[in-house]
């Protein structure tokens, strides 16, 4: 298969320089982006480092392509004119993308979350993997990637679970009506005080919250450092169950009474008009 006619007309010196500029330039751009990221790693947040790296890669790649096209003899004036006409047509068809880009700038400026934060958006909860100009990518805890447009993040309410260094784990539980309220409060406080993953300051919250349909309701709130969430949740729930068993404190469960009636079922009454 013969090469295109326009390619055969390019002097070999220009073709060689164009190839070297293309491949060497792309490699240089990648190396430069990695070096700048390492140099600024102690000054910028992960989000800022990601944006700086992508800015260098996109800008550098564009310059390399322009220099390569010049070596191959393309007239950039004509290409820019065609790109302008195409840009107008594409702009009308890309209003959603433009809205996402503008929303991305708002997110970058306000910084409601950063790479590594855990977000809850509707039914989706995951770790922020990347923040781009069009969308953010979350990695769920079952290892799925969820792409959420920036416009959705600006318009929709979301929860940044890991924004602050400490959090509180809340437990609502009930015990049987026969139990002594003060004794249950004492046991709950002893359990949370003995847990090595719970913080002493801020002080945990232990409260009697009222009377349920078939139980006395209690609330326990334990503060912890955000990396210790799973350890605290698992150990605290287990310790409460074990301690209640030792103290003989009953955790009630709903009871249902089924009445069996012999004979035919009663006839239905007349329908209302």
N, C-alpha and C positions, 0 to 999 in steps of 0.2 A: 504494500500500500504506500503510494507516494505521499509525501508531506504536502500540505496546502501550498498554493502558489505564493501567498504572501510571506510564508515562513521561509521559503527558499530564497527570497529576495533579500533577506536580512543578512548582512555581513557576519561572518563567523565570529569576528572579534566582538561585535555587539551582542550576538547570541550567547557567547561565553560569559561576557560581563553580566548580561541579564540573568543568566542562570546562577552565577556566583552571588549576585546581589540578592536574588530571591531566597536561595537556600541559606546562605550565610547570614543575611539580614534577619530571617525568621528565627534562626538559632540565637543570634545576638539579642533579639528582642526578648526571647524567653529567659536568657541568662541575665539580662538587665533587670527584668521584672523580678526574678528570684532574688537578685542581689539587693534591690531596693527594699523588698519585703523583709529580708533579714536585717537590713540596716535600721528599718523603722519598727521592728517588732516590739521594742521596749517603749515606744512612744505612742503608737496608735493601737486602737482596739482591733480585734479580729475583723470586724465589719470594715473599718477604715483600711486595713491592710488588703482586704479582698478587693475593695473598690480601687485602690491605688494600683494594684497588680493588673486588674482588668483594664484600667485606663491606659497603662503603659502598653499592654499587649495590643489593644485595639488601635491606639494611635500609631504605635510602631509598625504594626502590620499594614496599616493604610499607607504609611510613608514608603515602606518597602515595595508595595505593589505599584505605587506611582513611579518610583525610580525604575522598577523593572519594565513597566510599560514604555517609559521614555527610551530605554535602551533598545526595545524591540521596534521603535519607530512610530508608536501610536501618537496621534495628535491629541494632547490632553484637553485642548480647548473644545474640540468637537465632542469629546467624551463628557466633559463637564456640562456642556449644553444639553446633550441627550439625557444626562443624569438629572438635570434640572427639570426637564419636561416630564421624565418618568417620576420624579419625586412628587410633583404636583398630583399626578394621577394616583400614585400610591398613597399620598397623604389623605385623600378622601376615603380610601378604603382601609385606612389604618387608624381611625379615630380611637378605637379601643386601645390599641398599642400606645398611642400618644397619651391617653389618659393614664395608663399604667406607668409610663415614664414620668409624668408629672407627679403622680402619687409616690413613685419611688424616690423622687427628690425630697418630698415631704418627710418620708420615713427616714431618709438619710439625715435630714436636718434635725428632726425632732428626737431621733433615736429612742423610740418606745421599746425597742428590743435590739439585741445584738446576736451575732453568731454564737451559738452555744446555749442560749436561753431556751427554756421549755415553754411553749405556747399552747394554749387551749383555745381553739377556734371552732365553735359549734361542737360537733361530735369528734373532732380531730385534735389529738394531743401529740406533740412531738418536739424534737430538738431542732432548732434552726440550723440548717446545714449551710445555706448560702443566701445572700441578699443581693439580687440583681436589680437592674433598672426596670425590668418588666414584672418580675415575680420573685417570691421567696420560696425556698424549698425546705420543707420539714421532713425530718426522719422520725417516723413513729417508733414506738417501743417494740413493735413486732417487725421492725426493719423494712418498712415500706416508705417510699419517697412520695410526698404529697406536695404538689406545686400549687401555690396560692397566688393569684394575681395581686399586684400591689394595690389596685383600686379596691379590691375586696377588703384588704387589710385596713385601708383608710376609712371605708364606710361601715365596716362591721366591728362590733364589740368583740374584743378578745382579751384573754387573761394571760399575763406574763407571770408564770408560776415561780420562776427563779430570779425575779428582778432584784429581790433583796437577799442579803446573806443568810438571814434566819427566817424560818417559817413556823407556823403552828399547825400541829396535827390534831384535828378535832374528832372526838368520839362521843356519840350519843348512845346511851345504853339504858336498860331498864332492869329492875329487880322486882321480886314478888312483894306484895303489899305487907306481908308478915315481917319483912326485914326492918331493922332499925336504921333510920336515916343517918344519924351521926356515925354509926359504925361503918356504913358503906362509904361515907365521905372519907373517913380515916383510912380505910383500906385502899381506896383509890389514890389518895395522896401518898401513902407509903409505897405503892407500886410505882408511881411515876418518879418519886424521889430516888428510888433504888435503880432506876434504869440508867445505864451509863450514856445512852445516846440522847437523853433529855437534858435540856439546859436548866440550871438553877435560876439564872437571870436571863430573860424575864421569868417571873414566877409562873408556874403552871396554874391553870384555872380548873378548879374542881367545884361543881355546884349542883345542888338539888333543884331541878327545873320544873317540877310539877307532878300532877297526877294523870296517868294515862288510863286507857280503858281497862287494862288488866295488869298494870305495872306502875311502879314509881320510877320517874324519869330522872336521869342524871347526865351531866355533861362533864367531859374531861378534855382539856386543851393543853397539849405539851409542846413547848418550843424546842426547836432543834436547828442545827446547821443544815443547809439545804442538801449537801451531799449525803447526809445520813438518813434520808427519808425512808428508804426501804428497810434499813436496819431498825429504825425506831418503830415503824408501823408493825412489822412482823413481831418484834420482841415485846412491844407494849400490849398488843392484843393477846398474845400468848400468856404473858405474865398475869394479866387481869383474869383470864379464864382459870389459870392454875391457882391463883390466890383465892378466887371465889370458891373453887372446889375445896381448898383447905379450910376456909372459914365457914363453909356450909351455906354460903349465900346463893340463893336460887335465882337463876335467870329464867323468867317465865316464857312460855311460848303460847300462842293462841290455842284455845280449846273450842271445839265445835261439838254441839250436842245434836245428835240425829234422832228424831222421834219417829218410830215406826208405827203406823196405824193400820190395823186389820180392817178388812172390808173394802168396799168400793170407794174410790175417791169422791169427794163431794162434787155435786154437779155445779157447773159454772153458772153464775147469775146472768140475768138478762143484760144484753149489751146496751150501753147508753146511746141514745139517739143523738 
